[in-house]
Amino acid sequence: MPAKRYELIVFDWDGTLMDSAAAIVRAIQAACRDLGLPEPEDVRARHVIGLGLSDALSYAVPELTEARYAEMVARYRHHYLSRDQELVLFEGIDSTLKRLADGGWRLAVATGKSRVGLDRALAHTGLGAHFHATRCADECFSKPHPAMLEELMAELAVPAGRTLMIGDTTHDLLMAQNAGVDGLAVTFGAHEPATLASVPSVAQVATPGELDQWLLANA
């Protein structure tokens, strides 16, 4: 068996492992309707997926005032959590993660979700046992700051040159760049291929199956 190129593979969650981008967009737009604020267009709402909630709402809803931030967060969480049990992993993701874990790679998650949100998703999907460490936006600086990756690498004692970050947004790829690690772009999530191409990556993959094959050949 050839030597591993990477020791640590870090995954974004929403739009990379879980097919949740559309649900996030709908929840943002529904929360805006509740508060009587202009609804962002889909492309604007999709752009913020992967960011911490504060940064995401500031960009997606520029009309939101600080005084109404807590109300907006509450309405967003209401709409998202009311249906998050219906969300599913992208097809084949569970088997890819199992293969990597069984093959000896260290796996981690770096996500814009809150700790409560990620723990809920890990329990719902049953994927928690595959991951050696996780970081959330309410524990670190939000993407594209490198803190999540830096903390994961320090915790698992893996250098940047042996770490791969996989994500569906430019926020993920910029975080990888800022941390000095390779980034791999998946184009089946929130950001379009042309947008992802604006940030250097080792490759773009268009389907979960292509992701599995790329990791099999290159990780």
C-alpha positions as CSV (number, residue, x, y, z in Angstrom):
1,M,0.0,0.0,0.0
2,P,1.5,3.4,-0.9
3,A,2.4,5.8,1.8
4,K,-0.3,8.3,2.9
5,R,0.0,11.8,1.6
6,Y,-2.0,13.1,4.5
7,E,-2.3,12.1,8.2
8,L,-5.3,14.4,9.0
9,I,-8.3,15.0,6.9
10,V,-10.6,17.8,8.1
11,F,-14.1,18.1,6.7
12,D,-16.5,21.0,6.7
13,W,-20.1,19.9,7.7
14,D,-22.9,21.7,5.9
15,G,-22.7,21.3,2.1
16,T,-19.8,19.0,2.4
17,L,-20.9,16.0,4.4
18,M,-24.6,16.9,4.9
19,D,-27.0,18.1,2.2
20,S,-28.2,21.1,4.2
21,A,-27.4,24.2,2.1
22,A,-30.9,24.6,0.8
23,A,-32.4,24.2,4.3
24,I,-30.0,26.9,5.7
25,V,-31.0,29.3,2.9
26,R,-34.7,28.7,3.6
27,A,-34.2,29.2,7.3
28,I,-32.5,32.6,6.8
29,Q,-35.2,33.7,4.4
30,A,-38.0,32.6,6.7
31,A,-36.4,34.4,9.7
32,C,-36.3,37.6,7.6
33,R,-40.0,37.2,6.8
34,D,-40.8,36.8,10.5
35,L,-38.9,40.1,11.3
36,G,-40.2,42.0,8.3
37,L,-36.8,42.3,6.8
38,P,-35.9,42.0,3.1
39,E,-35.2,38.4,2.2
40,P,-31.8,37.8,0.7
41,E,-31.7,36.2,-2.7
42,D,-30.6,32.5,-2.7
43,V,-27.1,33.3,-4.0
44,R,-26.4,35.8,-1.2
45,A,-27.8,33.5,1.5
46,R,-25.8,30.5,0.1
47,H,-22.6,32.6,0.2
48,V,-22.6,32.7,4.0
49,I,-22.9,29.0,4.6
50,G,-19.8,27.9,6.6
51,L,-19.4,31.1,8.4
52,G,-20.2,31.6,12.1
53,L,-23.8,32.7,12.6
54,S,-22.9,36.3,13.5
55,D,-20.8,36.8,10.4
56,A,-23.3,35.0,8.3
57,L,-26.2,37.1,9.3
58,S,-24.3,40.3,9.0
59,Y,-23.6,39.6,5.4
60,A,-26.8,37.9,4.4
61,V,-29.1,40.5,6.1
62,P,-27.2,43.8,6.1
63,E,-30.4,45.5,7.2
64,L,-30.3,43.6,10.5
65,T,-29.6,45.9,13.5
66,E,-27.7,44.9,16.6
67,A,-30.8,45.4,18.6
68,R,-32.6,42.7,16.6
69,Y,-29.8,40.2,16.3
70,A,-30.9,37.9,19.1
71,E,-34.4,37.9,17.7
72,M,-33.1,37.0,14.3
73,V,-30.9,34.2,15.6
74,A,-33.9,32.8,17.5
75,R,-36.1,32.8,14.5
76,Y,-33.3,31.3,12.3
77,R,-32.7,28.5,14.8
78,H,-36.5,27.8,15.1
79,H,-36.9,27.4,11.3
80,Y,-33.7,25.3,10.9
81,L,-34.1,23.1,13.9
82,S,-37.7,22.4,13.2
83,R,-36.7,20.3,10.2
84,D,-33.1,19.4,10.7
85,Q,-33.9,15.8,11.5
86,E,-35.1,15.5,7.9
87,L,-31.6,16.4,6.5
88,V,-29.5,13.6,5.2
89,L,-25.8,13.0,4.4
90,F,-24.8,13.2,0.8
91,E,-24.9,9.7,-0.8
92,G,-21.9,7.6,0.0
93,I,-20.4,10.0,2.6
94,D,-20.9,7.5,5.4
95,S,-19.0,4.8,3.6
96,T,-16.2,7.2,2.6
97,L,-15.7,8.2,6.3
98,K,-15.7,4.6,7.5
99,R,-13.1,3.6,4.9
100,L,-10.9,6.5,5.9
101,A,-11.3,5.8,9.6
102,D,-10.6,2.1,9.1
103,G,-7.6,3.0,7.0
104,G,-5.9,4.9,9.8
105,W,-6.4,8.5,8.8
106,R,-7.2,10.9,11.5
107,L,-10.5,12.7,10.8
108,A,-11.8,16.0,12.1
109,V,-14.6,18.5,11.5
110,A,-14.2,22.3,11.2
111,T,-17.6,23.9,10.9
112,G,-19.6,27.1,11.1
113,K,-22.2,25.3,13.2
114,S,-22.4,25.9,16.9
115,R,-21.2,23.1,19.3
116,V,-24.9,22.3,20.2
117,G,-25.7,22.1,16.5
118,L,-22.8,19.9,15.5
119,D,-23.3,17.5,18.5
120,R,-27.0,17.2,17.4
121,A,-26.0,16.5,13.8
122,L,-23.3,13.9,14.9
123,A,-25.8,12.1,17.1
124,H,-28.5,12.2,14.4
125,T,-26.2,10.8,11.7
126,G,-24.2,8.4,13.9
127,L,-20.9,9.7,12.6
128,G,-19.4,10.9,15.8
129,A,-17.2,7.8,16.3
130,H,-15.4,8.5,13.1
131,F,-13.9,11.8,14.2
132,H,-10.9,12.3,16.4
133,A,-11.6,16.0,17.0
134,T,-14.0,18.8,16.1
135,R,-14.1,22.6,16.2
136,C,-17.1,24.9,15.9
137,A,-17.6,28.6,15.2
138,D,-18.7,29.4,18.7
139,E,-15.4,27.9,20.0
140,C,-12.9,29.6,17.6
141,F,-12.6,32.5,15.3
142,S,-15.0,32.0,12.3
143,K,-13.7,30.9,8.9
144,P,-11.6,32.0,7.1
145,H,-9.5,32.6,10.2
146,P,-7.1,29.6,10.5
147,A,-7.8,29.0,14.3
148,M,-10.0,25.9,13.8
149,L,-7.4,24.2,11.7
150,E,-4.5,25.3,13.9
151,E,-6.2,24.0,17.0
152,L,-7.1,20.7,15.4
153,M,-3.5,20.2,14.1
154,A,-2.1,21.0,17.6
155,E,-4.5,18.7,19.3
156,L,-3.8,15.8,17.0
157,A,-0.1,16.5,16.6
158,V,-0.2,16.6,12.8
159,P,1.8,19.3,10.8
160,A,0.3,21.5,8.2
161,G,2.0,19.7,5.4
162,R,0.3,16.5,6.3
163,T,-3.2,18.0,6.7
164,L,-6.0,18.3,4.1
165,M,-9.1,20.6,4.5
166,I,-12.2,19.6,2.4
167,G,-15.0,22.1,2.0
168,D,-17.7,23.5,-0.3
169,T,-17.1,27.2,0.1
170,T,-14.3,29.7,-0.4
171,H,-14.4,30.3,3.4
172,D,-13.1,26.7,3.8
173,L,-10.4,27.1,1.1
174,L,-9.3,30.5,2.5
175,M,-9.1,29.0,6.0
176,A,-6.9,26.2,4.6
177,Q,-4.7,28.7,2.8
178,N,-4.4,30.9,5.9
179,A,-3.4,27.8,7.9
180,G,-0.8,26.6,5.3
181,V,-2.7,23.4,4.5
182,D,-4.0,21.9,1.3
183,G,-7.6,22.6,0.4
184,L,-9.9,20.3,-1.6
185,A,-13.0,21.9,-3.1
186,V,-16.3,20.0,-3.5
187,T,-18.7,21.6,-5.9
188,F,-21.9,19.8,-4.8
189,G,-22.5,22.2,-1.9
190,A,-23.1,25.9,-1.4
191,H,-20.6,27.7,-3.7
192,E,-20.5,27.4,-7.5
193,P,-17.4,25.9,-9.2
194,A,-16.4,29.3,-10.7
195,T,-16.5,30.9,-7.2
196,L,-14.5,28.1,-5.7
197,A,-11.9,28.4,-8.4
198,S,-11.1,31.9,-7.2
199,V,-9.1,30.3,-4.3
200,P,-6.3,27.8,-5.0
201,S,-7.0,24.2,-4.2
202,V,-5.4,20.8,-5.0
203,A,-8.5,19.8,-6.9
204,Q,-12.3,20.3,-7.4
205,V,-14.6,17.3,-7.3
206,A,-18.2,17.4,-8.5
207,T,-19.9,14.5,-6.7
208,P,-19.5,12.5,-3.4
209,G,-18.4,9.6,-5.6
210,E,-15.6,11.7,-7.1
211,L,-14.6,12.8,-3.7
212,D,-14.2,9.2,-2.6
213,Q,-12.2,8.3,-5.6
214,W,-9.9,11.3,-5.3
215,L,-9.2,10.4,-1.7
216,L,-8.6,6.8,-2.6
217,A,-6.0,7.9,-5.2
218,N,-4.4,10.9,-3.5
219,A,-4.9,10.9,0.3
